[in-house]
Amino acid sequence: MKKYWKRSEPAGSWMRTVDNRRLTTGGTRFEMLHPLSITFCPLLILALLTTSCSQNKKQAEAGTYTCSMHPTVVQRKPGTCPVCGMDLVLKGKQGNVKITADLNYLLRPVNATVISSIKTIMPVQKAIDVKLEANGIITYDMRSLVAISTRFSGRIEKLFVNYNFQPVKKGQGILEIYSPELLTAQRDLLYLLKSDKENSQLIEGAKEKLRILGASDLQIDRLIATRRESNSFIVYSSASGYMIEPQNSINQSELQVRAGMYVNAGQTIFQIAAANSVWAEFDIYSKDVPAININDPLPLSLDGVNDAVEGRINFIQPFYKNGENFTKVRAFLPNTYGRFRVGQWVRASFDKSIRESRCIPVSAQLDLGTKKVVFIRRGGIFQSREIITGRSSGGWIEVLKGIEAGDSIAYNAQFMVDSESFIKIKN
């Protein structure tokens, strides 16, 4: 059998003993080993090393502490987190929470659903009696406007009116204009009367030229009688009514035309609105328009007028103003005796019953400014939903879109709003 030797303990000299199978040489003692021990030795060493590493790892983990909120914080002994101040826990002992269906529901944002046991109501089918009141204004009848313009160019010398909507009468002087063209036409007529008074044809042509330029027969006769030309001509009103400037609003009373301004031939300087007829105008929200029709009676009340005035709607026109859709409703009012004044405030009452529709209490809808929402109950919780509303009357509001007949809706939507009034609408 082949002999193997292993290094043993030190010895004092070189020595070989057959009985005890020891060899001492060079200060080191060797023992003879059995051949089988050489085969199992590496396996034993590997097992010892693995066991040692596993024990060291467990010992290291057993002594490692970390923060539940800040896993990057690790230390060998208990203590508190230097970031948030929480007590440190053994690493690997924090525990994993299983997210169940119930827990997942509770982890939803607080503005997504509302848990409460409040009064609910279902939509009902009912007819709404539309009772709408609107403020309006008396304005002039645009169909009766008469333009005041000049047939010649010149400079305004004088104004005989002081403000917009000033009452004027037919034949009343409006303004006085200096015109070199008119001055030349007068001198031509005077020259013919002086040097060729027998030439009636030329004299009539000179008179006609003055008429075309806007001179009246009275002004021409005065010129022939005095034989003195006028440096300026007065423009007279051709109708009775209210004097206004073009493109003027009801609220603007100050005149934009001033003395010293130049005007061109054919330019409209003023307009005369007839006083024998006026309009009562109202701006109505578009959602209320379906309840209003042409020829509907329109009771009116005016400041300073004790008796109620019965009007009739004769004009409806949609328009866009300040980012909102409106509808202009107009009623024609005869004003033979001057009962109404332009610019006067007037109030109208619209009272009409419409067909049945799906309605909810006004308290059940929440107005967020740009949209309106209701809270619908689903499985014990309330979810917000956007709706489109129509007319409202008597504490009820019509819902055009957004809910179904069997929906259970919170009776008071204000109770569903959190302290920050933030609503997340579910589509």
Buried (B, 14 or more C-beta within 10 A) or exposed (E): EEEEBEEBEEBEEEEEEEEEEBBBEEEEBBBEBEEEEEEEEEEEEEEEEEEEEEEEEEEEEEEBBBBBEBEEBEBEEEEEBEEEEEEBBEBEEEEEEEEEEEEEEEEEEEBEBBEEEEEBBEBEEEEBBBBBEBEBBBBBBEEBBBBBBBBBBBBBBEBBBEEBBBBBEEEBBBBBBBBEEBBEBBEBBBEBBEEEEEEEEBBEEBBEBBBEBBBBEEBBEEBEEEEEBBEBBBBBBEBBBBBBBBEBEBEBBEBEBEEEEEBEBEEBBBBBBBBEBBBBBBBBEEBBBEBBEEEBEBEBBBEEEEEEBEBEBBEBEEEEEEEEEBBBBBBBBEBEEEBBBBBBEBBBBBBBEBEEBBBBBBBBBBEBEEEBBBBBBEEEBBBBBBBEBBBBBEEBBBBEEBBEEEBEBBBBBEBBBEEEEEBEEBE
